[in-house]
């Protein structure tokens, strides 16, 4: 059982807590099916979709807890008014837990931030890119589909994910709650003074995992040409390969994956960061999270024009340029590199924090609507 680092709350207990009337403080539990079951906060997906919403719930006066799936074997759900299960997978423990929660009258919600529940798109997933084991990946997707059908209410990070859920589960109630900025995250980046660092020599790429080689190739020619002709170094943070022939003559600085807090320092060293994605259904359901993290670091961003990026760019997430499937990455990068304005980036960051504050995004969920 793990709780957010920003709150001092008691551990998950087996004794029942009385349910409270509407409008009063709720008992909220987030459960994450994560590969980081022992330390779920280290999983970026769990951090954004469980810890940050739980933090928002506490900021709004509720009691909120975060657990990994390991808690399902021993936890009594009866004390919780709202239970959100992030990326649920079909297991006997989940079935028992949900049955007990329904008997206790708990409100149950499944949360998704990736297209991991429709077997039709299994081969387009990062899971398949990691293993190339179709049998195993399909089995995982099918378990996820079975788990999805155990729920009637959902929260998702993007509109395409909502549409995919409706295709599989037409009667579902689905709320689109984008990835948000928690008070603790904002406090961390606000204290760093990124708006006062005029020297930003890099174009940066922060892939996070070793499954993004194909994504980088989407932008590679434009990135290499601009870096070579302008003598701009490329900073690659994470396990991704570059084409040595294509990047000949480019200074490529490779760095291992950074701890989450250090990642924002690395982002702030870049004038522009890129977020390319191959045009697959899996990637079209991706969120604006890379753009959000760039803006928090007062850094410009050039990204593939997936729907969530396009939606939030139009709502004021600047400075960003979006590139379509046959778009000009070199031209978009030149525009952002030459037009970089640190004061404008700092202003955009403040606007984004207001727009995507976690209490604003998640508040309606804790009131029974989203």
Secondary structure, DSSP 8 states (H G I E B T S, - for coil): -B--TT-------SS------TTS--EEEEEE--S-SSSGGGSHHHIIIIIHHHHHHHHTT-EEEEEEGGGGGT--GGG-SEEEEET----HHHHHHHHHHHHTT-EEEEEESS--S-GGGGGGSHHHHHH--HHHHHHHHHHHHHHHTT-SEEEESSHHHHHHHHHH-TT-EEEE----B-HHHHHHHHTTTGGG-----EEEE---STT-HHHHHHHHHHHHHHHHHHT-EEEEESS----TTTTTT--EEEE----HHHHHHHHHTEEEEEE---S-HHHHT--SHHHHHHHHTT-EEEEE--HHHHHHHHTT--SEEEE-TT--HHHHHHHHHHT--HHHHHHHHHHHHHHTBHHHHHHHHHTT--
